[in-house]
């Protein structure tokens, strides 16, 4: 079941992902969300965006699920399998991952969480922070008050190299330590706050 899917409704189509440990992830509409397989059905609890129930069809060439919001059978949704996770995505977000982060003054541990909001956690320099992965191997860390960092991930060596955005000589390096697994989804530091969304948004 895990991988990237195309999510369609009357308002359009966008990508969503079924991640490990029951995490449902949507780059366009992020929220702390989860999915559960129940026989031929997938149940999705999309945080403030509501609950959905989709059933697998038998007449499609690729895995396809159709359904809609719970208790709203006339409001259709369709989810079609697109592709599997890349090696880079698996390394970062299978639950989450811990890395050693280096710069000219030393090093310290950081974490890329594989939750529905892509939290970035650093106990030594805490901030409300997130990460994104684009173009297969480009990792961007939005580190709150500490700025934005752009890194290039090499999955084969489990390393990253990059710099603070707009400052190419202000270098950074990161080396993979371990997968966090379910540990990376169970808790966040106390400085993290809940994310509020427009409860009227329906997709």
DAHUVEN-V38915 format. One record per backbone hydrogen bond with DSSP energy under -1.0 kcal/mol. CO is the residue of the C=O (numbers start at 1). NH is the residue of the N-H. Records with the same first field share a line. If there is no record, write none. Layout:
BEGIN
CO = NH ; NH
END
This chain:
BEGIN
3 = 18
4 = 82 ; 83
5 = 16
6 = 80
7 = 14
8 = 78
9 = 12
12 = 9
14 = 7
16 = 5
17 = 25
18 = 3
20 = 23
22 = 35
23 = 19
25 = 17
31 = 33
33 = 24
34 = 45
36 = 43
38 = 41
40 = 56
41 = 38
42 = 54
43 = 36
44 = 52
45 = 34
46 = 49
47 = 50
50 = 46
51 = 70
52 = 44
53 = 68
54 = 42
55 = 66
63 = 81
64 = 57
65 = 79
66 = 55
67 = 77
68 = 53
69 = 72
72 = 75
74 = 76
77 = 67
78 = 8
79 = 65
80 = 6
83 = 4
86 = 90
87 = 91
88 = 92
89 = 93
90 = 94
93 = 95
95 = 114
96 = 180
97 = 112
98 = 177 ; 178
99 = 110
100 = 175
101 = 108
102 = 173
103 = 106
106 = 103
108 = 101
110 = 99
111 = 121
112 = 97
115 = 118
118 = 131
119 = 113
121 = 111
127 = 129
129 = 120
130 = 142
132 = 140
134 = 138
135 = 137
137 = 153
138 = 134
139 = 151
140 = 132
141 = 143 ; 149
142 = 130
143 = 146
144 = 147
147 = 143
148 = 165
149 = 141
150 = 163
151 = 139
152 = 161
154 = 158 ; 159
158 = 176
159 = 154
160 = 174
161 = 152
162 = 172
163 = 150
164 = 167
167 = 170
169 = 171
170 = 164
172 = 162
173 = 102
174 = 160
175 = 100
178 = 98
180 = 183
181 = 184
182 = 185
189 = 192
198 = 201
END
